[in-house]
Amino acid sequence: MEALAASRTVYVVDLEDALRDSAANMFVHKELATTELVAATTQPTLVVWGDQDTIMPPAQAARFAKLIPDAEAHMVDDCGHALTLDCPDETTALMKAFLS
């Protein structure tokens, strides 16, 4: 048993750091994720953000809402990054209202 344990490697990863790295690299074509292209959005856009989001700072919600013409923005209280999991009822209500 000790020989098996000695042959294993353990990696300790800070989950928040890993998620931030993932979020920062989520765009395969980074040239498509520019401020200019976001600002050129013409589709109706719903911006929903959790005020307890530790992955993407809540201040980014205001930035997106300001960049996107006619964006509808909502900050969900006591909610983290995974809005549909953390606060499903409020998030669903916002999406239903936006889509109707």
N, CA and C atoms as an extended XYZ file, in Angstrom:
300
Properties=species:S:1:pos:R:3:atomname:S:1:resname:S:1:resid:I:1 pbc="F F F"
N         0.818       -1.185        0.000 N   MET     1
C         0.000        0.000        0.000 CA  MET     1
C         0.870        1.260        0.000 C   MET     1
N         1.955        1.248        0.812 N   GLU     2
C         2.833        2.410        0.864 CA  GLU     2
C         3.515        2.651       -0.480 C   GLU     2
N         3.870        1.560       -1.178 N   ALA     3
C         4.511        1.707       -2.487 CA  ALA     3
C         3.551        2.362       -3.470 C   ALA     3
N         2.279        1.988       -3.417 N   LEU     4
C         1.273        2.582       -4.290 CA  LEU     4
C         1.111        4.064       -3.969 C   LEU     4
N         1.018        4.392       -2.701 N   ALA     5
C         0.866        5.788       -2.295 CA  ALA     5
C         2.079        6.611       -2.710 C   ALA     5
N         3.261        6.038       -2.626 N   ALA     6
C         4.481        6.756       -2.982 CA  ALA     6
C         4.558        7.027       -4.477 C   ALA     6
N         3.867        6.230       -5.284 N   SER     7
C         3.937        6.398       -6.731 CA  SER     7
C         2.899        7.384       -7.269 C   SER     7
N         2.057        7.897       -6.422 N   ARG     8
C         1.014        8.824       -6.875 CA  ARG     8
C         1.448       10.271       -6.674 C   ARG     8
N         1.023       11.081       -7.588 N   THR     9
C         1.295       12.507       -7.490 CA  THR     9
C         0.001       13.217       -7.144 C   THR     9
N         0.077       14.120       -6.222 N   VAL    10
C        -1.101       14.882       -5.817 CA  VAL    10
C        -0.905       16.328       -6.243 C   VAL    10
N        -1.912       16.869       -6.886 N   TYR    11
C        -1.885       18.268       -7.285 CA  TYR    11
C        -2.922       19.013       -6.463 C   TYR    11
N        -2.513       20.085       -5.866 N   VAL    12
C        -3.437       20.922       -5.111 CA  VAL    12
C        -3.668       22.181       -5.943 C   VAL    12
N        -4.916       22.384       -6.297 N   VAL    13
C        -5.268       23.511       -7.150 CA  VAL    13
C        -6.248       24.398       -6.398 C   VAL    13
N        -6.007       25.671       -6.422 N   ASP    14
C        -6.953       26.616       -5.858 CA  ASP    14
C        -8.109       26.720       -6.850 C   ASP    14
N        -9.288       26.318       -6.429 N   LEU    15
C       -10.441       26.271       -7.322 CA  LEU    15
C       -10.758       27.638       -7.915 C   LEU    15
N       -10.720       28.671       -7.109 N   GLU    16
C       -11.026       30.002       -7.634 CA  GLU    16
C       -10.018       30.414       -8.698 C   GLU    16
N        -8.734       30.142       -8.471 N   ASP    17
C        -7.726       30.470       -9.479 CA  ASP    17
C        -7.964       29.676      -10.760 C   ASP    17
N        -8.291       28.411      -10.610 N   ALA    18
C        -8.541       27.566      -11.783 CA  ALA    18
C        -9.740       28.069      -12.569 C   ALA    18
N       -10.790       28.455      -11.874 N   LEU    19
C       -11.981       28.958      -12.559 CA  LEU    19
C       -11.709       30.291      -13.241 C   LEU    19
N       -10.942       31.148      -12.589 N   ARG    20
C       -10.589       32.425      -13.217 CA  ARG    20
C        -9.778       32.185      -14.491 C   ARG    20
N        -8.829       31.261      -14.427 N   ASP    21
C        -8.047       30.933      -15.618 CA  ASP    21
C        -8.947       30.410      -16.721 C   ASP    21
N        -9.897       29.567      -16.365 N   SER    22
C       -10.829       29.027      -17.355 CA  SER    22
C       -11.654       30.145      -17.973 C   SER    22
N       -12.159       31.039      -17.139 N   ALA    23
C       -12.967       32.148      -17.646 CA  ALA    23
C       -12.138       33.045      -18.554 C   ALA    23
N       -10.896       33.287      -18.175 N   ALA    24
C       -10.033       34.153      -18.977 CA  ALA    24
C        -9.710       33.523      -20.325 C   ALA    24
N        -9.731       32.205      -20.396 N   ASN    25
C        -9.380       31.501      -21.630 CA  ASN    25
C       -10.585       30.894      -22.336 C   ASN    25
N       -11.788       31.331      -21.981 N   MET    26
C       -12.968       30.688      -22.550 CA  MET    26
C       -13.189       31.026      -24.017 C   MET    26
N       -12.610       32.105      -24.486 N   PHE    27
C       -12.767       32.458      -25.885 CA  PHE    27
C       -11.639       31.837      -26.691 C   PHE    27
N       -11.997       30.939      -27.586 N   VAL    28
C       -10.996       30.299      -28.431 CA  VAL    28
C       -10.372       31.342      -29.351 C   VAL    28
N       -11.219       32.204      -29.872 N   HIS    29
C       -10.759       33.265      -30.764 CA  HIS    29
C       -10.818       34.578      -29.994 C   HIS    29
N        -9.752       34.871      -29.273 N   LYS    30
C        -9.741       36.056      -28.413 CA  LYS    30
C        -9.973       37.346      -29.194 C   LYS    30
N        -9.650       37.341      -30.480 N   GLU    31
C        -9.870       38.544      -31.277 CA  GLU    31
C       -11.361       38.857      -31.434 C   GLU    31
N       -12.215       37.876      -31.156 N   LEU    32
C       -13.659       38.100      -31.238 CA  LEU    32
C       -14.228       38.667      -29.944 C   LEU    32
N       -13.463       38.651      -28.883 N   ALA    33
C       -13.938       39.119      -27.579 CA  ALA    33
C       -13.356       40.496      -27.288 C   ALA    33
N       -13.706       41.453      -28.130 N   THR    34
C       -13.176       42.794      -27.947 CA  THR    34
C       -14.268       43.738      -27.471 C   THR    34
N       -13.855       44.807      -26.851 N   THR    35
C       -14.798       45.823      -26.389 CA  THR    35
C       -15.613       46.358      -27.558 C   THR    35
N       -14.966       46.561      -28.693 N   GLU    36
C       -15.656       47.109      -29.859 CA  GLU    36
C       -16.758       46.168      -30.344 C   GLU    36
N       -16.458       44.874      -30.385 N   LEU    37
C       -17.468       43.924      -30.851 CA  LEU    37
C       -18.610       43.775      -29.851 C   LEU    37
N       -18.288       43.799      -28.572 N   VAL    38
C       -19.356       43.744      -27.566 CA  VAL    38
C       -20.246       44.975      -27.718 C   VAL    38
N       -19.647       46.136      -27.898 N   ALA    39
C       -20.402       47.379      -28.041 CA  ALA    39
C       -21.227       47.410      -29.324 C   ALA    39
N       -20.852       46.616      -30.309 N   ALA    40
C       -21.580       46.576      -31.579 CA  ALA    40
C       -22.776       45.629      -31.540 C   ALA    40
N       -23.030       45.008      -30.405 N   THR    41
C       -24.154       44.083      -30.278 CA  THR    41
C       -25.456       44.822      -30.543 C   THR    41
N       -26.269       44.261      -31.423 N   THR    42
C       -27.559       44.889      -31.737 CA  THR    42
C       -28.741       44.078      -31.218 C   THR    42
N       -28.499       42.867      -30.776 N   GLN    43
C       -29.567       42.030      -30.254 CA  GLN    43
C       -29.945       42.494      -28.852 C   GLN    43
N       -31.229       42.348      -28.511 N   PRO    44
C       -31.616       42.614      -27.123 CA  PRO    44
C       -30.783       41.715      -26.207 C   PRO    44
N       -30.259       42.284      -25.149 N   THR    45
C       -29.326       41.557      -24.288 CA  THR    45
C       -29.721       41.684      -22.826 C   THR    45
N       -29.762       40.553      -22.153 N   LEU    46
C       -30.022       40.508      -20.720 CA  LEU    46
C       -28.703       40.237      -20.013 C   LEU    46
N       -28.314       41.131      -19.123 N   VAL    47
C       -27.100       40.963      -18.325 CA  VAL    47
C       -27.556       40.659      -16.901 C   VAL    47
N       -27.265       39.448      -16.433 N   VAL    48
C       -27.648       39.043      -15.079 CA  VAL    48
C       -26.380       38.632      -14.347 C   VAL    48
N       -26.179       39.172      -13.154 N   TRP    49
C       -24.943       38.946      -12.417 CA  TRP    49
C       -25.254       38.695      -10.955 C   TRP    49
N       -24.500       37.819      -10.344 N   GLY    50
C       -24.637       37.591       -8.909 CA  GLY    50
C       -23.748       38.547       -8.132 C   GLY    50
N       -24.294       39.162       -7.093 N   ASP    51
C       -23.500       40.135       -6.340 CA  ASP    51
C       -22.403       39.480       -5.498 C   ASP    51
N       -22.438       38.148       -5.395 N   GLN    52
C       -21.406       37.421       -4.658 CA  GLN    52
C       -20.476       36.647       -5.600 C   GLN    52
N       -20.481       36.986       -6.883 N   ASP    53
C       -19.656       36.302       -7.882 CA  ASP    53
C       -18.179       36.537       -7.572 C   ASP    53
N       -17.439       35.466       -7.342 N   THR    54
C       -16.006       35.581       -7.070 CA  THR    54
C       -15.164       35.218       -8.293 C   THR    54
N       -15.824       34.827       -9.375 N   ILE    55
C       -15.121       34.464      -10.608 CA  ILE    55
C       -15.018       35.677      -11.525 C   ILE    55
N       -16.135       36.316      -11.766 N   MET    56
C       -16.192       37.535      -12.575 CA  MET    56
C       -16.725       38.632      -11.660 C   MET    56
N       -15.918       39.618      -11.324 N   PRO    57
C       -16.336       40.635      -10.367 CA  PRO    57
C       -17.657       41.303      -10.758 C   PRO    57
N       -18.532       41.531       -9.791 N   PRO    58
C       -19.825       42.158      -10.077 CA  PRO    58
C       -19.711       43.508      -10.792 C   PRO    58
N       -18.618       44.211      -10.615 N   ALA    59
C       -18.439       45.493      -11.313 CA  ALA    59
C       -18.468       45.307      -12.827 C   ALA    59
N       -18.149       44.102      -13.299 N   GLN    60
C       -18.184       43.832      -14.739 CA  GLN    60
C       -19.600       43.918      -15.300 C   GLN    60
N       -20.601       43.667      -14.475 N   ALA    61
C       -21.995       43.746      -14.936 CA  ALA    61
C       -22.303       45.149      -15.439 C   ALA    61
N       -21.907       46.146      -14.676 N   ALA    62
C       -22.145       47.531      -15.084 CA  ALA    62
C       -21.372       47.858      -16.360 C   ALA    62
N       -20.187       47.293      -16.469 N   ARG    63
C       -19.376       47.521      -17.672 CA  ARG    63
C       -20.072       46.954      -18.911 C   ARG    63
N       -20.559       45.720      -18.806 N   PHE    64
C       -21.270       45.121      -19.937 CA  PHE    64
C       -22.539       45.897      -20.252 C   PHE    64
N       -23.286       46.255      -19.225 N   ALA    65
C       -24.538       46.982      -19.434 CA  ALA    65
C       -24.286       48.331      -20.107 C   ALA    65
N       -23.181       48.964      -19.762 N   LYS    66
C       -22.843       50.250      -20.372 CA  LYS    66
C       -22.369       50.071      -21.816 C   LYS    66
N       -21.633       49.001      -22.073 N   LEU    67
C       -21.094       48.756      -23.417 CA  LEU    67
C       -22.161       48.352      -24.430 C   LEU    67
N       -23.118       47.550      -24.001 N   ILE    68
C       -24.106       46.991      -24.930 CA  ILE    68
C       -25.309       47.925      -25.008 C   ILE    68
N       -25.589       48.439      -26.204 N   PRO    69
C       -26.729       49.351      -26.346 CA  PRO    69
C       -28.033       48.680      -25.902 C   PRO    69
N       -28.806       49.388      -25.134 N   ASP    70
C       -30.125       48.922      -24.681 CA  ASP    70
C       -30.089       47.599      -23.926 C   ASP    70
N       -28.994       47.316      -23.265 N   ALA    71
C       -28.932       46.096      -22.446 CA  ALA    71
C       -29.794       46.288      -21.206 C   ALA    71
N       -30.408       45.205      -20.795 N   GLU    72
C       -31.180       45.195      -19.551 CA  GLU    72
C       -30.323       44.474      -18.519 C   GLU    72
N       -29.985       45.150      -17.430 N   ALA    73
C       -29.061       44.579      -16.449 CA  ALA    73
C       -29.734       44.378      -15.099 C   ALA    73
N       -29.387       43.258      -14.464 N   HIS    74
C       -29.916       42.932      -13.136 CA  HIS    74
C       -28.803       42.335      -12.286 C   HIS    74
N       -28.725       42.771      -11.044 N   MET    75
C       -27.808       42.206      -10.062 CA  MET    75
C       -28.656       41.368       -9.106 C   MET    75
N       -28.305       40.100       -8.966 N   VAL    76
C       -29.057       39.193       -8.099 CA  VAL    76
C       -28.358       39.133       -6.740 C   VAL    76
N       -29.097       39.512       -5.704 N   ASP    77
C       -28.545       39.524       -4.348 CA  ASP    77
C       -28.255       38.115       -3.842 C   ASP    77
N       -27.186       38.002       -3.074 N   ASP    78
C       -26.805       36.742       -2.418 CA  ASP    78
C       -26.650       35.588       -3.401 C   ASP    78
N       -26.112       35.890       -4.574 N   CYS    79
C       -25.954       34.875       -5.613 CA  CYS    79
C       -24.524       34.930       -6.138 C   CYS    79
N       -23.968       33.754       -6.435 N   GLY    80
C       -22.606       33.670       -6.931 CA  GLY    80
C       -22.533       33.646       -8.443 C   GLY    80
N       -21.532       32.961       -8.963 N   HIS    81
C       -21.265       32.919      -10.400 CA  HIS    81
C       -22.249       32.020      -11.152 C   HIS    81
N       -22.643       30.926      -10.543 N   ALA    82
C       -23.542       29.966      -11.199 CA  ALA    82
C       -24.987       30.348      -10.891 C   ALA    82
N       -25.454       31.385      -11.549 N   LEU    83
C       -26.776       31.947      -11.254 CA  LEU    83
C       -27.901       30.928      -11.334 C   LEU    83
N       -27.886       30.107      -12.362 N   THR    84
C       -28.986       29.148      -12.523 CA  THR    84
C       -28.955       28.052      -11.475 C   THR    84
N       -27.814       27.846      -10.835 N   LEU    85
C       -27.713       26.861       -9.757 CA  LEU    85
C       -27.881       27.511       -8.389 C   LEU    85
N       -27.259       28.681       -8.206 N   ASP    86
C       -27.290       29.359       -6.912 CA  ASP    86
C       -28.644       30.000       -6.619 C   ASP    86
N       -29.249       30.579       -7.629 N   CYS    87
C       -30.502       31.337       -7.462 CA  CYS    87
C       -31.440       31.040       -8.631 C   CYS    87
N       -31.870       29.793       -8.778 N   PRO    88
C       -32.634       29.415       -9.966 CA  PRO    88
C       -33.967       30.139      -10.115 C   PRO    88
N       -34.680       30.362       -9.034 N   ASP    89
C       -36.006       30.979       -9.148 CA  ASP    89
C       -35.915       32.414       -9.663 C   ASP    89
N       -35.051       33.201       -9.053 N   GLU    90
C       -34.928       34.599       -9.473 CA  GLU    90
C       -34.340       34.701      -10.882 C   GLU    90
N       -33.361       33.877      -11.177 N   THR    91
C       -32.743       33.907      -12.503 CA  THR    91
C       -33.742       33.512      -13.583 C   THR    91
N       -34.505       32.461      -13.324 N   THR    92
C       -35.512       32.016      -14.289 CA  THR    92
C       -36.571       33.087      -14.500 C   THR    92
N       -37.001       33.726      -13.428 N   ALA    93
C       -38.008       34.789      -13.544 CA  ALA    93
C       -37.488       35.941      -14.407 C   ALA    93
N       -36.230       36.320      -14.221 N   LEU    94
C       -35.644       37.390      -15.030 CA  LEU    94
C       -35.578       36.993      -16.503 C   LEU    94
N       -35.176       35.753      -16.772 N   MET    95
C       -35.084       35.291      -18.161 CA  MET    95
C       -36.460       35.203      -18.809 C   MET    95
N       -37.448       34.686      -18.076 N   LYS    96
C       -38.807       34.590      -18.626 CA  LYS    96
C       -39.360       35.973      -18.953 C   LYS    96
N       -39.178       36.914      -18.042 N   ALA    97
C       -39.671       38.275      -18.272 CA  ALA    97
C       -38.979       38.905      -19.480 C   ALA    97
N       -37.684       38.683      -19.607 N   PHE    98
C       -36.927       39.251      -20.720 CA  PHE    98
C       -37.375       38.655      -22.053 C   PHE    98
N       -37.644       37.363      -22.068 N   LEU    99
C       -37.996       36.679      -23.319 CA  LEU    99
C       -39.464       36.825      -23.706 C   LEU    99
N       -40.276       37.338      -22.800 N   SER   100
C       -41.714       37.455      -23.136 CA  SER   100
C       -42.045       38.805      -23.734 C   SER   100
